Amino acid sequence: MVKQSLGVAIVGVLFLFGLSAGALEIRGDVTARGSYSFPEGDFDYGIVVNLSSTVSLSEKYFGNAELLLKYQDENNIRPFRIREISLQGVQAPWEATDFRVGLLEMTWGASDIMSPVDVLNPRPFSRSLSRTMFEEKIPVPALDFEWYLSDTWSLEFFYQPRFVAHFIPEFVEKQSLVFSLLPFGVVPERTDVVITKEEPSVGFGSPIWALRARGSLGSFDIALSYIEGYFLSAYPKETVISVLPEGSWNVQVRSGYPRRSILGLEFQGTIAGVEGLTLRGDVAWVVPERWVNMVMLPQGETISVPIFDVPYWKVSLGLDYSWNNTYASIAYLLGNLWEEGEKVSPYGYVHVDWQSKDGKWKPFANWVTSLEDGSAVWVFGTEYKPKDNWNISFAYTVSQGAPESKLGSIGEEVSLEVKYSF
Protein backbone atom coordinates (compact mmCIF):
# COMPACT_ATOMS: atom_id res chain seq x y z
CA MET A 1 0.00 0.00 0.00
CA VAL A 2 2.79 2.45 0.91
CA LYS A 3 4.71 1.65 -2.28
CA GLN A 4 1.55 2.12 -4.35
CA SER A 5 0.86 5.49 -2.67
CA LEU A 6 4.43 6.60 -3.31
CA GLY A 7 4.19 5.54 -6.94
CA VAL A 8 0.96 7.47 -7.44
CA ALA A 9 2.48 10.53 -5.75
CA ILE A 10 5.58 10.42 -7.96
CA VAL A 11 3.45 10.11 -11.10
CA GLY A 12 1.33 13.03 -9.88
CA VAL A 13 4.37 15.21 -9.25
CA LEU A 14 5.86 14.46 -12.66
CA PHE A 15 2.47 15.13 -14.30
CA LEU A 16 2.13 18.52 -12.61
CA PHE A 17 5.67 19.52 -13.47
CA GLY A 18 5.05 18.40 -17.03
CA LEU A 19 2.01 20.67 -17.24
CA SER A 20 3.92 23.50 -15.60
CA ALA A 21 6.74 23.32 -18.10
CA GLY A 22 4.36 24.47 -20.78
CA ALA A 23 2.18 26.78 -18.70
CA LEU A 24 4.20 28.19 -15.80
CA GLU A 25 7.78 28.59 -14.77
CA ILE A 26 9.15 26.13 -12.25
CA ARG A 27 10.47 27.87 -9.14
CA GLY A 28 13.24 26.48 -7.03
CA ASP A 29 16.72 26.67 -5.65
CA VAL A 30 19.96 24.70 -5.54
CA THR A 31 21.86 24.60 -2.25
CA ALA A 32 25.36 23.20 -1.69
CA ARG A 33 26.47 22.64 1.91
CA GLY A 34 29.67 21.63 3.63
CA SER A 35 30.59 21.37 7.32
CA TYR A 36 33.56 20.23 9.37
CA SER A 37 33.21 18.82 12.90
CA PHE A 38 36.32 19.44 15.01
CA PRO A 39 35.73 16.79 17.74
CA GLU A 40 35.12 14.04 15.17
CA GLY A 41 37.48 15.35 12.50
CA ASP A 42 34.71 14.70 9.96
CA PHE A 43 33.83 16.64 6.82
CA ASP A 44 30.22 16.40 5.62
CA TYR A 45 28.88 17.76 2.35
CA GLY A 46 25.74 17.63 0.26
CA ILE A 47 23.61 19.29 -2.38
CA VAL A 48 19.86 19.88 -2.41
CA VAL A 49 17.63 20.78 -5.36
CA ASN A 50 14.19 22.10 -4.44
CA LEU A 51 11.54 22.51 -7.16
CA SER A 52 7.98 23.83 -6.92
CA SER A 53 5.20 24.83 -9.26
CA THR A 54 1.53 25.75 -9.28
CA VAL A 55 -0.83 24.83 -12.11
CA SER A 56 -4.01 26.85 -12.57
CA LEU A 57 -6.81 24.36 -13.30
CA SER A 58 -9.54 27.02 -13.25
CA GLU A 59 -10.23 30.35 -11.54
CA LYS A 60 -10.67 28.64 -8.16
CA TYR A 61 -8.73 25.37 -8.37
CA PHE A 62 -4.97 24.88 -8.47
CA GLY A 63 -2.50 22.01 -8.49
CA ASN A 64 0.58 22.45 -6.29
CA ALA A 65 3.75 20.37 -6.37
CA GLU A 66 7.04 20.68 -4.55
CA LEU A 67 9.80 18.11 -4.49
CA LEU A 68 13.29 17.88 -3.14
CA LEU A 69 16.29 16.00 -4.55
CA LYS A 70 19.07 15.51 -2.04
CA TYR A 71 22.55 14.05 -2.11
CA GLN A 72 24.95 13.93 0.83
CA ASP A 73 28.13 12.01 1.53
CA GLU A 74 26.60 9.77 4.22
CA ASN A 75 23.22 8.89 5.70
CA ASN A 76 21.67 9.75 2.34
CA ILE A 77 18.18 8.69 3.35
CA ARG A 78 15.25 9.26 0.99
CA PRO A 79 17.16 11.30 -1.63
CA PHE A 80 13.87 11.92 -3.47
CA ARG A 81 11.36 13.63 -1.19
CA ILE A 82 7.93 14.99 -1.95
CA ARG A 83 7.42 18.11 0.12
CA GLU A 84 3.88 18.66 -1.15
CA ILE A 85 1.55 17.55 -3.91
CA SER A 86 -1.96 18.86 -3.53
CA LEU A 87 -5.18 20.12 -5.05
CA GLN A 88 -6.13 23.54 -3.72
CA GLY A 89 -9.44 25.35 -3.82
CA VAL A 90 -9.65 29.10 -3.16
CA GLN A 91 -13.19 30.25 -2.28
CA ALA A 92 -14.17 26.73 -3.28
CA PRO A 93 -16.19 24.55 -3.27
CA TRP A 94 -18.14 27.37 -1.57
CA GLU A 95 -17.32 31.07 -1.52
CA ALA A 96 -16.55 31.18 2.23
CA THR A 97 -14.23 28.14 2.21
CA ASP A 98 -10.71 27.15 1.14
CA PHE A 99 -9.18 23.68 1.07
CA ARG A 100 -6.07 21.67 0.29
CA VAL A 101 -5.97 17.90 -0.14
CA GLY A 102 -3.04 15.59 -0.91
CA LEU A 103 0.40 15.20 0.63
CA LEU A 104 0.58 18.34 2.79
CA GLU A 105 3.06 20.32 4.86
CA MET A 106 1.13 22.03 7.64
CA THR A 107 2.08 25.00 9.84
CA TRP A 108 0.32 25.56 13.15
CA GLY A 109 1.56 27.99 15.73
CA ALA A 110 2.87 31.56 15.87
CA SER A 111 6.37 30.85 17.20
CA ASP A 112 9.38 31.12 14.93
CA ILE A 113 11.20 28.28 16.69
CA MET A 114 10.09 24.95 18.18
CA SER A 115 6.34 25.57 18.42
CA PRO A 116 4.69 22.99 20.73
CA VAL A 117 1.46 23.00 18.68
CA ASP A 118 3.14 22.57 15.26
CA VAL A 119 3.06 18.77 15.52
CA LEU A 120 0.95 17.57 12.57
CA ASN A 121 3.94 16.84 10.34
CA PRO A 122 6.71 14.45 11.43
CA ARG A 123 10.33 15.48 10.95
CA PRO A 124 13.60 13.87 9.83
CA PHE A 125 16.13 13.48 12.63
CA SER A 126 18.92 16.06 12.89
CA ARG A 127 21.44 17.13 15.53
CA SER A 128 21.78 20.53 13.87
CA LEU A 129 20.34 23.73 15.31
CA SER A 130 20.12 25.46 11.93
CA ARG A 131 16.94 27.18 10.73
CA THR A 132 16.80 24.65 7.87
CA MET A 133 16.46 21.86 10.43
CA PHE A 134 13.54 23.59 12.17
CA GLU A 135 11.75 24.12 8.85
CA GLU A 136 12.19 20.59 7.42
CA LYS A 137 9.08 18.39 7.66
CA ILE A 138 7.75 15.14 6.22
CA PRO A 139 4.41 15.63 4.37
CA VAL A 140 1.32 13.65 5.40
CA PRO A 141 -1.75 12.53 3.40
CA ALA A 142 -4.43 14.88 4.62
CA LEU A 143 -7.33 17.27 4.01
CA ASP A 144 -7.13 20.83 5.35
CA PHE A 145 -10.44 22.71 5.16
CA GLU A 146 -11.05 26.28 6.35
CA TRP A 147 -14.43 27.99 6.73
CA TYR A 148 -14.45 31.80 7.07
CA LEU A 149 -17.14 32.70 9.59
CA SER A 150 -16.58 36.47 9.25
CA ASP A 151 -13.98 38.98 8.10
CA THR A 152 -11.86 38.25 11.20
CA TRP A 153 -12.66 34.66 12.30
CA SER A 154 -12.40 31.26 10.68
CA LEU A 155 -12.70 27.57 11.63
CA GLU A 156 -10.11 25.12 10.26
CA PHE A 157 -10.46 21.33 10.12
CA PHE A 158 -7.57 18.90 9.56
CA TYR A 159 -8.14 15.22 8.67
CA GLN A 160 -5.35 12.61 8.27
CA PRO A 161 -6.33 8.98 7.52
CA ARG A 162 -2.84 7.42 7.63
CA PHE A 163 -0.18 7.55 10.36
CA VAL A 164 3.31 8.84 9.49
CA ALA A 165 6.09 8.83 12.12
CA HIS A 166 9.24 10.88 12.66
CA PHE A 167 12.21 9.50 10.76
CA ILE A 168 14.87 8.54 13.32
CA PRO A 169 17.84 6.37 12.22
CA GLU A 170 17.79 2.95 13.84
CA PHE A 171 21.24 3.38 15.41
CA VAL A 172 20.04 6.56 17.17
CA GLU A 173 17.01 4.75 18.63
CA LYS A 174 19.20 1.86 19.80
CA GLN A 175 21.72 4.21 21.43
CA SER A 176 18.93 6.00 23.28
CA LEU A 177 17.39 2.72 24.50
CA VAL A 178 20.70 1.30 25.69
CA PHE A 179 21.46 4.54 27.57
CA SER A 180 18.07 4.35 29.34
CA LEU A 181 18.87 0.78 30.46
CA LEU A 182 22.20 1.60 32.11
CA PRO A 183 20.61 1.50 35.62
CA PHE A 184 19.84 -2.19 34.99
CA GLY A 185 23.50 -3.04 34.42
CA VAL A 186 23.48 -3.18 30.62
CA VAL A 187 26.92 -2.72 29.05
CA PRO A 188 26.49 -0.70 25.80
CA GLU A 189 29.58 -2.11 24.08
CA ARG A 190 28.33 -5.69 24.51
CA THR A 191 24.62 -5.19 23.90
CA ASP A 192 22.56 -6.16 20.86
CA VAL A 193 19.18 -4.42 20.57
CA VAL A 194 16.23 -5.57 18.45
CA ILE A 195 13.27 -3.16 18.18
CA THR A 196 9.80 -4.17 16.98
CA LYS A 197 7.40 -1.28 16.36
CA GLU A 198 3.60 -1.41 16.33
CA GLU A 199 1.94 1.48 14.49
CA PRO A 200 -1.44 2.79 15.68
CA SER A 201 -4.57 1.74 13.80
CA VAL A 202 -5.22 4.99 11.94
CA GLY A 203 -7.67 4.83 9.03
CA PHE A 204 -10.52 6.64 7.31
CA GLY A 205 -12.87 5.86 10.20
CA SER A 206 -10.28 6.47 12.95
CA PRO A 207 -8.18 9.40 11.68
CA ILE A 208 -5.79 11.85 13.23
CA TRP A 209 -7.72 15.12 13.29
CA ALA A 210 -7.58 18.70 14.54
CA LEU A 211 -9.75 21.80 14.83
CA ARG A 212 -8.56 25.39 15.02
CA ALA A 213 -10.53 28.60 15.50
CA ARG A 214 -8.51 31.69 14.65
CA GLY A 215 -9.11 35.38 14.31
CA SER A 216 -8.21 38.85 15.60
CA LEU A 217 -8.69 40.62 18.90
CA GLY A 218 -7.48 44.19 18.71
CA SER A 219 -3.88 44.18 17.48
CA PHE A 220 -3.41 40.45 18.17
CA ASP A 221 -4.02 37.43 15.97
CA ILE A 222 -5.01 34.48 18.15
CA ALA A 223 -6.03 30.86 17.69
CA LEU A 224 -7.40 28.05 19.84
CA SER A 225 -6.83 24.51 18.64
CA TYR A 226 -7.46 20.91 19.59
CA ILE A 227 -5.43 18.02 18.15
CA GLU A 228 -6.34 14.35 18.54
CA GLY A 229 -3.56 12.02 17.42
CA TYR A 230 -0.43 10.14 18.46
CA PHE A 231 3.15 10.81 19.45
CA LEU A 232 5.29 10.69 16.32
CA SER A 233 8.21 8.93 18.04
CA ALA A 234 7.98 5.34 19.27
CA TYR A 235 8.24 4.53 23.00
CA PRO A 236 9.01 1.11 24.51
CA LYS A 237 6.21 -0.78 26.24
CA GLU A 238 7.87 -4.17 26.75
CA THR A 239 11.62 -4.72 27.17
CA VAL A 240 13.19 -8.14 27.72
CA ILE A 241 16.83 -8.14 28.87
CA SER A 242 18.83 -11.36 28.79
CA VAL A 243 22.50 -12.27 29.27
CA LEU A 244 23.94 -14.71 26.74
CA PRO A 245 26.40 -17.48 27.74
CA GLU A 246 29.39 -15.64 26.27
CA GLY A 247 28.65 -12.63 28.53
CA SER A 248 27.02 -10.32 25.98
CA TRP A 249 23.59 -8.75 26.46
CA ASN A 250 20.49 -9.13 24.31
CA VAL A 251 17.62 -6.62 24.51
CA GLN A 252 14.29 -7.27 22.78
CA VAL A 253 12.06 -4.18 22.69
CA ARG A 254 8.42 -3.93 21.65
CA SER A 255 7.48 -0.28 21.15
CA GLY A 256 4.49 1.74 19.99
CA TYR A 257 3.09 5.23 19.57
CA PRO A 258 0.99 6.48 22.53
CA ARG A 259 -2.15 8.44 21.88
CA ARG A 260 -2.23 12.13 22.83
CA SER A 261 -4.58 15.10 22.87
CA ILE A 262 -3.28 18.66 22.67
CA LEU A 263 -5.14 21.84 23.57
CA GLY A 264 -3.27 24.78 22.09
CA LEU A 265 -3.24 28.58 22.25
CA GLU A 266 -1.43 30.72 19.64
CA PHE A 267 -1.02 34.49 19.64
CA GLN A 268 0.95 37.14 17.77
CA GLY A 269 0.61 40.89 17.87
CA THR A 270 1.96 44.34 18.58
CA ILE A 271 1.71 46.75 21.50
CA ALA A 272 0.32 50.21 20.83
CA GLY A 273 2.94 52.91 21.08
CA VAL A 274 5.93 50.53 20.83
CA GLU A 275 7.06 50.53 17.23
CA GLY A 276 8.92 47.48 15.95
CA LEU A 277 7.96 45.20 18.85
CA THR A 278 6.07 41.93 18.28
CA LEU A 279 4.93 39.47 20.91
CA ARG A 280 4.31 35.88 19.88
CA GLY A 281 3.76 32.60 21.60
CA ASP A 282 2.30 29.11 21.65
CA VAL A 283 1.10 27.20 24.69
CA ALA A 284 0.21 23.49 24.60
CA TRP A 285 -1.51 21.38 27.26
CA VAL A 286 -0.65 17.78 26.37
CA VAL A 287 -2.77 14.89 27.67
CA PRO A 288 -0.96 11.59 26.89
CA GLU A 289 -2.21 8.05 27.01
CA ARG A 290 -0.86 6.34 30.13
CA TRP A 291 2.21 4.44 28.92
CA VAL A 292 4.38 2.06 30.95
CA ASN A 293 7.49 0.14 29.88
CA MET A 294 7.53 -3.34 31.42
CA VAL A 295 11.22 -4.24 31.82
CA MET A 296 11.94 -7.96 32.34
CA LEU A 297 15.37 -8.50 33.89
CA PRO A 298 17.60 -11.59 33.36
CA GLN A 299 16.90 -12.86 36.90
CA GLY A 300 13.17 -12.99 36.17
CA GLU A 301 12.11 -9.79 37.94
CA THR A 302 9.74 -7.38 36.13
CA ILE A 303 9.94 -3.62 36.76
CA SER A 304 7.35 -1.06 35.63
CA VAL A 305 8.92 2.12 34.25
CA PRO A 306 6.30 4.90 33.68
CA ILE A 307 6.90 6.94 30.53
CA PHE A 308 3.69 8.96 30.33
CA ASP A 309 1.56 9.25 33.43
CA VAL A 310 0.15 12.79 33.78
CA PRO A 311 -0.64 15.77 31.50
CA TYR A 312 2.07 18.40 31.02
CA TRP A 313 2.77 21.81 29.48
CA LYS A 314 4.96 22.80 26.52
CA VAL A 315 5.52 26.49 25.80
CA SER A 316 7.24 28.86 23.37
CA LEU A 317 7.04 32.56 24.28
CA GLY A 318 8.97 35.15 22.29
CA LEU A 319 9.57 38.84 21.75
CA ASP A 320 10.86 40.31 18.46
CA TYR A 321 12.18 43.82 18.04
CA SER A 322 13.30 45.58 14.84
CA TRP A 323 15.03 48.95 14.59
CA ASN A 324 16.95 50.46 11.69
CA ASN A 325 18.69 47.45 10.07
CA THR A 326 18.86 45.36 13.24
CA TYR A 327 16.57 42.53 14.31
CA ALA A 328 16.58 40.81 17.70
CA SER A 329 14.52 37.92 19.05
CA ILE A 330 14.41 36.44 22.54
CA ALA A 331 12.37 33.41 23.56
CA TYR A 332 11.58 31.15 26.50
CA LEU A 333 11.04 27.51 25.55
CA LEU A 334 9.59 24.81 27.77
CA GLY A 335 10.49 21.65 25.88
CA ASN A 336 12.29 21.17 22.56
CA LEU A 337 11.13 19.23 19.47
CA TRP A 338 12.11 15.85 20.93
CA GLU A 339 11.30 16.26 24.64
CA GLU A 340 8.00 14.98 25.99
CA GLY A 341 6.52 14.15 29.39
CA GLU A 342 8.94 14.24 32.32
CA LYS A 343 11.84 15.02 29.95
CA VAL A 344 10.43 18.48 29.11
CA SER A 345 12.89 21.12 30.33
CA PRO A 346 13.31 24.92 29.98
CA TYR A 347 15.55 26.72 27.47
CA GLY A 348 16.46 30.29 26.62
CA TYR A 349 16.97 31.46 23.02
CA VAL A 350 18.44 34.70 21.63
CA HIS A 351 18.97 35.73 17.98
CA VAL A 352 20.45 39.00 16.70
CA ASP A 353 21.24 40.02 13.12
CA TRP A 354 22.17 43.23 11.33
CA GLN A 355 21.79 43.97 7.61
CA SER A 356 24.06 46.33 5.70
CA LYS A 357 22.46 49.28 3.89
CA ASP A 358 23.13 47.74 0.48
CA GLY A 359 21.44 44.50 1.61
CA LYS A 360 24.47 42.35 0.82
CA TRP A 361 25.74 41.48 4.30
CA LYS A 362 23.85 40.11 7.30
CA PRO A 363 26.03 39.01 10.25
CA PHE A 364 24.13 37.09 12.94
CA ALA A 365 24.49 35.41 16.32
CA ASN A 366 22.33 32.72 17.94
CA TRP A 367 22.46 31.48 21.52
CA VAL A 368 20.51 28.59 23.01
CA THR A 369 20.97 27.52 26.63
CA SER A 370 19.44 24.88 28.85
CA LEU A 371 18.05 26.57 31.94
CA GLU A 372 18.19 23.17 33.66
CA ASP A 373 21.88 22.25 33.41
CA GLY A 374 23.51 25.40 31.98
CA SER A 375 24.76 23.81 28.75
CA ALA A 376 24.62 26.08 25.71
CA VAL A 377 25.20 26.40 21.98
CA TRP A 378 26.58 29.51 20.26
CA VAL A 379 26.29 30.12 16.52
CA PHE A 380 28.14 33.04 14.90
CA GLY A 381 28.10 33.73 11.21
CA THR A 382 27.19 35.94 8.31
CA GLU A 383 25.13 35.83 5.15
CA TYR A 384 26.39 37.44 1.97
CA LYS A 385 24.19 38.22 -1.04
CA PRO A 386 26.39 39.07 -4.05
CA LYS A 387 23.35 39.08 -6.37
CA ASP A 388 19.59 38.87 -5.92
CA ASN A 389 19.47 35.14 -6.69
CA TRP A 390 22.65 34.14 -4.84
CA ASN A 391 23.12 33.71 -1.08
CA ILE A 392 26.25 32.57 0.76
CA SER A 393 26.16 31.71 4.46
CA PHE A 394 29.06 30.93 6.78
CA ALA A 395 28.61 29.83 10.42
CA TYR A 396 30.72 28.73 13.36
CA THR A 397 29.00 26.62 16.04
CA VAL A 398 30.37 25.75 19.47
CA SER A 399 28.72 24.16 22.50
CA GLN A 400 29.58 24.17 26.17
CA GLY A 401 28.66 21.65 28.84
CA ALA A 402 29.30 18.02 29.71
CA PRO A 403 28.76 15.42 26.94
CA GLU A 404 25.72 14.02 28.77
CA SER A 405 24.12 17.48 29.19
CA LYS A 406 21.21 18.78 27.10
CA LEU A 407 23.34 20.69 24.57
CA GLY A 408 26.95 19.85 25.38
CA SER A 409 27.22 16.98 22.90
CA ILE A 410 26.68 19.20 19.82
CA GLY A 411 30.39 20.04 19.77
CA GLU A 412 32.21 22.49 17.49
CA GLU A 413 31.94 22.91 13.73
CA VAL A 414 32.19 25.34 10.84
CA SER A 415 29.78 25.28 7.91
CA LEU A 416 29.44 26.93 4.51
CA GLU A 417 26.26 27.08 2.40
CA VAL A 418 25.83 28.45 -1.14
CA LYS A 419 22.29 28.87 -2.49
CA TYR A 420 21.12 29.80 -6.00
CA SER A 421 17.42 30.61 -6.55
CA PHE A 422 15.61 30.61 -9.87
C-alpha positions in Angstrom: 0.0 0.0 0.0 2.8 2.4 0.9 4.7 1.7 -2.3 1.5 2.1 -4.4 0.9 5.5 -2.7 4.4 6.6 -3.3 4.2 5.5 -6.9 1.0 7.5 -7.4 2.5 10.5 -5.8 5.6 10.4 -8.0 3.5 10.1 -11.1 1.3 13.0 -9.9 4.4 15.2 -9.3 5.9 14.5 -12.7 2.5 15.1 -14.3 2.1 18.5 -12.6 5.7 19.5 -13.5 5.0 18.4 -17.0 2.0 20.7 -17.2 3.9 23.5 -15.6 6.7 23.3 -18.1 4.4 24.5 -20.8 2.2 26.8 -18.7 4.2 28.2 -15.8 7.8 28.6 -14.8 9.2 26.1 -12.3 10.5 27.9 -9.1 13.2 26.5 -7.0 16.7 26.7 -5.6 20.0 24.7 -5.5 21.9 24.6 -2.3 25.4 23.2 -1.7 26.5 22.6 1.9 29.7 21.6 3.6 30.6 21.4 7.3 33.6 20.2 9.4 33.2 18.8 12.9 36.3 19.4 15.0 35.7 16.8 17.7 35.1 14.0 15.2 37.5 15.4 12.5 34.7 14.7 10.0 33.8 16.6 6.8 30.2 16.4 5.6 28.9 17.8 2.4 25.7 17.6 0.3 23.6 19.3 -2.4 19.9 19.9 -2.4 17.6 20.8 -5.4 14.2 22.1 -4.4 11.5 22.5 -7.2 8.0 23.8 -6.9 5.2 24.8 -9.3 1.5 25.8 -9.3 -0.8 24.8 -12.1 -4.0 26.9 -12.6 -6.8 24.4 -13.3 -9.5 27.0 -13.2 -10.2 30.3 -11.5 -10.7 28.6 -8.2 -8.7 25.4 -8.4 -5.0 24.9 -8.5 -2.5 22.0 -8.5 0.6 22.4 -6.3 3.7 20.4 -6.4 7.0 20.7 -4.6 9.8 18.1 -4.5 13.3 17.9 -3.1 16.3 16.0 -4.5 19.1 15.5 -2.0 22.6 14.1 -2.1 25.0 13.9 0.8 28.1 12.0 1.5 26.6 9.8 4.2 23.2 8.9 5.7 21.7 9.7 2.3 18.2 8.7 3.4 15.2 9.3 1.0 17.2 11.3 -1.6 13.9 11.9 -3.5 11.4 13.6 -1.2 7.9 15.0 -1.9 7.4 18.1 0.1 3.9 18.7 -1.2 1.5 17.5 -3.9 -2.0 18.9 -3.5 -5.2 20.1 -5.0 -6.1 23.5 -3.7 -9.4 25.4 -3.8 -9.7 29.1 -3.2 -13.2 30.3 -2.3 -14.2 26.7 -3.3 -16.2 24.6 -3.3 -18.1 27.4 -1.6 -17.3 31.1 -1.5 -16.6 31.2 2.2 -14.2 28.1 2.2 -10.7 27.2 1.1 -9.2 23.7 1.1 -6.1 21.7 0.3 -6.0 17.9 -0.1 -3.0 15.6 -0.9 0.4 15.2 0.6 0.6 18.3 2.8 3.1 20.3 4.9 1.1 22.0 7.6 2.1 25.0 9.8 0.3 25.6 13.1 1.6 28.0 15.7 2.9 31.6 15.9 6.4 30.9 17.2 9.4 31.1 14.9 11.2 28.3 16.7 10.1 24.9 18.2 6.3 25.6 18.4 4.7 23.0 20.7 1.5 23.0 18.7 3.1 22.6 15.3 3.1 18.8 15.5 0.9 17.6 12.6 3.9 16.8 10.3 6.7 14.5 11.4 10.3 15.5 10.9 13.6 13.9 9.8 16.1 13.5 12.6 18.9 16.1 12.9 21.4 17.1 15.5 21.8 20.5 13.9 20.3 23.7 15.3 20.1 25.5 11.9 16.9 27.2 10.7 16.8 24.6 7.9 16.5 21.9 10.4 13.5 23.6 12.2 11.8 24.1 8.8 12.2 20.6 7.4 9.1 18.4 7.7 7.7 15.1 6.2 4.4 15.6 4.4 1.3 13.7 5.4 -1.8 12.5 3.4 -4.4 14.9 4.6 -7.3 17.3 4.0 -7.1 20.8 5.3 -10.4 22.7 5.2 -11.1 26.3 6.3 -14.4 28.0 6.7 -14.4 31.8 7.1 -17.1 32.7 9.6 -16.6 36.5 9.2 -14.0 39.0 8.1 -11.9 38.3 11.2 -12.7 34.7 12.3 -12.4 31.3 10.7 -12.7 27.6 11.6 -10.1 25.1 10.3 -10.5 21.3 10.1 -7.6 18.9 9.6 -8.1 15.2 8.7 -5.3 12.6 8.3 -6.3 9.0 7.5 -2.8 7.4 7.6 -0.2 7.5 10.4 3.3 8.8 9.5 6.1 8.8 12.1 9.2 10.9 12.7 12.2 9.5 10.8 14.9 8.5 13.3 17.8 6.4 12.2 17.8 3.0 13.8 21.2 3.4 15.4 20.0 6.6 17.2 17.0 4.7 18.6 19.2 1.9 19.8 21.7 4.2 21.4 18.9 6.0 23.3 17.4 2.7 24.5 20.7 1.3 25.7 21.5 4.5 27.6 18.1 4.3 29.3 18.9 0.8 30.5 22.2 1.6 32.1 20.6 1.5 35.6 19.8 -2.2 35.0 23.5 -3.0 34.4 23.5 -3.2 30.6 26.9 -2.7 29.0 26.5 -0.7 25.8 29.6 -2.1 24.1 28.3 -5.7 24.5 24.6 -5.2 23.9 22.6 -6.2 20.9 19.2 -4.4 20.6 16.2 -5.6 18.4 13.3 -3.2 18.2 9.8 -4.2 17.0 7.4 -1.3 16.4 3.6 -1.4 16.3 1.9 1.5 14.5 -1.4 2.8 15.7 -4.6 1.7 13.8 -5.2 5.0 11.9 -7.7 4.8 9.0 -10.5 6.6 7.3 -12.9 5.9 10.2 -10.3 6.5 12.9 -8.2 9.4 11.7 -5.8 11.8 13.2 -7.7 15.1 13.3 -7.6 18.7 14.5 -9.8 21.8 14.8 -8.6 25.4 15.0 -10.5 28.6 15.5 -8.5 31.7 14.6 -9.1 35.4 14.3 -8.2 38.8 15.6 -8.7 40.6 18.9 -7.5 44.2 18.7 -3.9 44.2 17.5 -3.4 40.5 18.2 -4.0 37.4 16.0 -5.0 34.5 18.2 -6.0 30.9 17.7 -7.4 28.0 19.8 -6.8 24.5 18.6 -7.5 20.9 19.6 -5.4 18.0 18.2 -6.3 14.3 18.5 -3.6 12.0 17.4 -0.4 10.1 18.5 3.1 10.8 19.4 5.3 10.7 16.3 8.2 8.9 18.0 8.0 5.3 19.3 8.2 4.5 23.0 9.0 1.1 24.5 6.2 -0.8 26.2 7.9 -4.2 26.7 11.6 -4.7 27.2 13.2 -8.1 27.7 16.8 -8.1 28.9 18.8 -11.4 28.8 22.5 -12.3 29.3 23.9 -14.7 26.7 26.4 -17.5 27.7 29.4 -15.6 26.3 28.6 -12.6 28.5 27.0 -10.3 26.0 23.6 -8.7 26.5 20.5 -9.1 24.3 17.6 -6.6 24.5 14.3 -7.3 22.8 12.1 -4.2 22.7 8.4 -3.9 21.7 7.5 -0.3 21.2 4.5 1.7 20.0 3.1 5.2 19.6 1.0 6.5 22.5 -2.2 8.4 21.9 -2.2 12.1 22.8 -4.6 15.1 22.9 -3.3 18.7 22.7 -5.1 21.8 23.6 -3.3 24.8 22.1 -3.2 28.6 22.3 -1.4 30.7 19.6 -1.0 34.5 19.6 0.9 37.1 17.8 0.6 40.9 17.9 2.0 44.3 18.6 1.7 46.8 21.5 0.3 50.2 20.8 2.9 52.9 21.1 5.9 50.5 20.8 7.1 50.5 17.2 8.9 47.5 16.0 8.0 45.2 18.9 6.1 41.9 18.3 4.9 39.5 20.9 4.3 35.9 19.9 3.8 32.6 21.6 2.3 29.1 21.6 1.1 27.2 24.7 0.2 23.5 24.6 -1.5 21.4 27.3 -0.6 17.8 26.4 -2.8 14.9 27.7 -1.0 11.6 26.9 -2.2 8.0 27.0 -0.9 6.3 30.1 2.2 4.4 28.9 4.4 2.1 30.9 7.5 0.1 29.9 7.5 -3.3 31.4 11.2 -4.2 31.8 11.9 -8.0 32.3 15.4 -8.5 33.9 17.6 -11.6 33.4 16.9 -12.9 36.9 13.2 -13.0 36.2 12.1 -9.8 37.9 9.7 -7.4 36.1 9.9 -3.6 36.8 7.4 -1.1 35.6 8.9 2.1 34.3 6.3 4.9 33.7 6.9 6.9 30.5 3.7 9.0 30.3 1.6 9.3 33.4 0.1 12.8 33.8 -0.6 15.8 31.5 2.1 18.4 31.0 2.8 21.8 29.5 5.0 22.8 26.5 5.5 26.5 25.8 7.2 28.9 23.4 7.0 32.6 24.3 9.0 35.2 22.3 9.6 38.8 21.8 10.9 40.3 18.5 12.2 43.8 18.0 13.3 45.6 14.8 15.0 48.9 14.6 17.0 50.5 11.7 18.7 47.5 10.1 18.9 45.4 13.2 16.6 42.5 14.3 16.6 40.8 17.7 14.5 37.9 19.0 14.4 36.4 22.5 12.4 33.4 23.6 11.6 31.1 26.5 11.0 27.5 25.5 9.6 24.8 27.8 10.5 21.6 25.9 12.3 21.2 22.6 11.1 19.2 19.5 12.1 15.8 20.9 11.3 16.3 24.6 8.0 15.0 26.0 6.5 14.2 29.4 8.9 14.2 32.3 11.8 15.0 30.0 10.4 18.5 29.1 12.9 21.1 30.3 13.3 24.9 30.0 15.5 26.7 27.5 16.5 30.3 26.6 17.0 31.5 23.0 18.4 34.7 21.6 19.0 35.7 18.0 20.4 39.0 16.7 21.2 40.0 13.1 22.2 43.2 11.3 21.8 44.0 7.6 24.1 46.3 5.7 22.5 49.3 3.9 23.1 47.7 0.5 21.4 44.5 1.6 24.5 42.4 0.8 25.7 41.5 4.3 23.8 40.1 7.3 26.0 39.0 10.2 24.1 37.1 12.9 24.5 35.4 16.3 22.3 32.7 17.9 22.5 31.5 21.5 20.5 28.6 23.0 21.0 27.5 26.6 19.4 24.9 28.8 18.1 26.6 31.9 18.2 23.2 33.7 21.9 22.2 33.4 23.5 25.4 32.0 24.8 23.8 28.8 24.6 26.1 25.7 25.2 26.4 22.0 26.6 29.5 20.3 26.3 30.1 16.5 28.1 33.0 14.9 28.1 33.7 11.2 27.2 35.9 8.3 25.1 35.8 5.2 26.4 37.4 2.0 24.2 38.2 -1.0 26.4 39.1 -4.0 23.3 39.1 -6.4 19.6 38.9 -5.9 19.5 35.1 -6.7 22.6 34.1 -4.8 23.1 33.7 -1.1 26.2 32.6 0.8 26.2 31.7 4.5 29.1 30.9 6.8 28.6 29.8 10.4 30.7 28.7 13.4 29.0 26.6 16.0 30.4 25.8 19.5 28.7 24.2 22.5 29.6 24.2 26.2 28.7 21.6 28.8 29.3 18.0 29.7 28.8 15.4 26.9 25.7 14.0 28.8 24.1 17.5 29.2 21.2 18.8 27.1 23.3 20.7 24.6 27.0 19.9 25.4 27.2 17.0 22.9 26.7 19.2 19.8 30.4 20.0 19.8 32.2 22.5 17.5 31.9 22.9 13.7 32.2 25.3 10.8 29.8 25.3 7.9 29.4 26.9 4.5 26.3 27.1 2.4 25.8 28.4 -1.1 22.3 28.9 -2.5 21.1 29.8 -6.0 17.4 30.6 -6.5 15.6 30.6 -9.9 
